[in-house]
Amino acid sequence: MARFYRYKLPPWCRYWLVVCERATLPIMIFQLIRTLFFPTTLDVFLLGLFVGLFVAFYMEWI
């Protein structure tokens, strides 16, 4: 299994990866609040997706 090296990417790709990484937490918090007030299947799915993405960024898997 090949390791994904973030720093071997082109600079424009690294920039967008950092932008996505920084935007994940506020979007996840908004989605959590929305899911608490209006729980639908799509909201729960999106919250799980954002939590998984946040954990992947935090553990540096991406």
Secondary structure, DSSP 8 states (H G I E B T S, - for coil): -----GGGS-HHHHHHHHHHHHHHHHHHHHHHHHHHHS--HHHHHHHHHHHHHHHHHHTT--
